[in-house]
Amino acid sequence: MIQLREYQETLIRKAQDAYRLGYKAPCVVAPCGAGKSIVIASIAKRTADKGNFVLFLVHRRELCDQIEETFQLLNIPKAQYMIGMVQTVVRRLDRMEKPSLIITDENHHGLAASYRKIYDHFSDVLRLGFTATPIRLNGSGLGDVNDILIEEVDAE
């Protein structure tokens, strides 16, 4: 069993609180090295343990393998989640099981048309994004795809 750090538990609690307050698409902001993968897997496990299906979106193949290992480490049943590259998920939307939660890694990519197509297709599904950079290179924020930023960890 993996023991989460206090700040990681706080991020999870703040995300849960955001949903209780009526937010539908929080974004967790944490710097590199903060253990986002274990936080993501812990949230996916808690969701799966309730019998719910999780869709985890990534934009690079290497990220699929990395998070898959973490999901397996936490013994999340394979039938309770799908880890998919955005480009693949977009092509399979009509054949996919509807998730109870969509988790987006590198959430600053979430403004792209491919992500938006997924979000629109599952418009009534709760979302949770994770990023170290809540502002895109063009200077725009994530207000179009997220309704609250959750921060806890300082990069220092």
Order of alpha helices (4+ residues) and beta strands (2+ residues): alpha-beta-alpha-beta-alpha-beta-alpha-beta-alpha-beta-beta
